[in-house]
């Protein structure tokens, strides 16, 4: 039985350390399972693939390392946003969009290389087929989208989304996950499904030049197991669940990575199967392209070591370095260019947002289902009241639970608390007050704010009705009616891999020579959401859950149609 150890593999993806196979004894005789299709990974991509295969009459073995309670992977805690085109929600809001416009935005914003055959092919596939294969399919399952369509990733130096496309599922990722799991467990062909929870795959198994299954360990019993199948689908997620991998694949053109990076991905998405795939001569591409976030805090009730929460940071206020200087040079206003924001904050070990309670109640949000009960529970009226009146509940919860949130009545007190938290005397109260006063003056002076790029972006956001509800109207930080003052310490947080196993449009995993590896497929984030990097350097945002569904359904159709 082979186990996995660290080590470099010559000739593989540059600077990636892979997990190597080594012969060690684990348990006794391996339990062997057989099915027509093996799916490795129980996230959204794996669930959708399993459903499609059962619908097609195939027997399925689904191997998931996590417990039954956490079945569904990271999507269970996801926000549930999807970039979609040609929807009834867009039409209702009189948003004029088309697949050709979305593709133009996608390729430009992602800076996809013309030579990147498969990423570009998957980008074209997404814009043309996501309406039918994702949007309409989800609605056929009884899932619904919120009536508003959000306008995210508008672009900074490079133009992003030309129109609003970000659709949020009612019930968030939790309802999506539970819907798919229920359909899977209650499927008419449930007897053709073998579910193996807490089973860790260590190696892909090959014979005669074809992948014929996998081997691993049942972590509940510490017994070896093996699966034999005609087709193997890798649905294990990306590499960003390992902060070590994030450091290894840090963009070469950026300053060195901050020492502390929080983990906002699934800890089992650590690249183990990517490594084994490469050992068999598979092609990995664009692992340096990642979709991380600039505003993370340690999770107050962590699910695992290093677990972070990704904040949707406030737009009004100051974003400061550890020394209290403005982070830049580009404006730090969320909704325009997440990658550029990450590049700028990554130059610092941590950053600060300084604002007040009223701003936070209006603008602060946390990505994911866990902190969005109004969306999870379909509470439209309460959701709208939170938007209009302010979400004091969320701000109060964070102040009570998180060490990174602190309130104060004045600048001296606030600076003192900031220094106390870090154990460093880097924030000068007088200089902080001067920065805030200067910002407030600019907000209230029409001539000055006309020349302030950050404030102009806030005004641009407020022109779209959805953003106007969630963005303050030139709110001063030192407004005595808007207190208390608030400071939030933020860390860089990992999230998603934009690169991965290269696949063709059938989801077949490709070898270094560009030919398919017989019997092996990859879907979702493991495949870089298609082709080993469909988004390029930047995502239009919302292409991840939907990308999992799209790639899974395409791969399943190819397997079912295979001779």
Helices and strands as residue ranges (DSSP letters): E 2-8, E 17-23, E 31-40, H 44-55, E 60-64, G 68-70, G 73-77, E 81-83, H 88-92, H 99-110, H 117-130, I 131-136, H 137-140, E 145-150, E 166-169, H 172-185, G 190-192, E 193-197, E 199-207, E 210-218, E 223-234, H 243-248, E 262-263, H 272-279, E 284-285, E 290-298, E 308-312, E 318-320, H 338-345, E 351-356, H 357-363, E 365-366, H 373-376, H 380-389, H 392-401, E 405-408, H 411-422, H 429-444, H 446-449, H 453-461, H 465-470, G 480-482, E 485-497, E 500-501, E 508-510, E 516-522, G 524-526, H 545-561
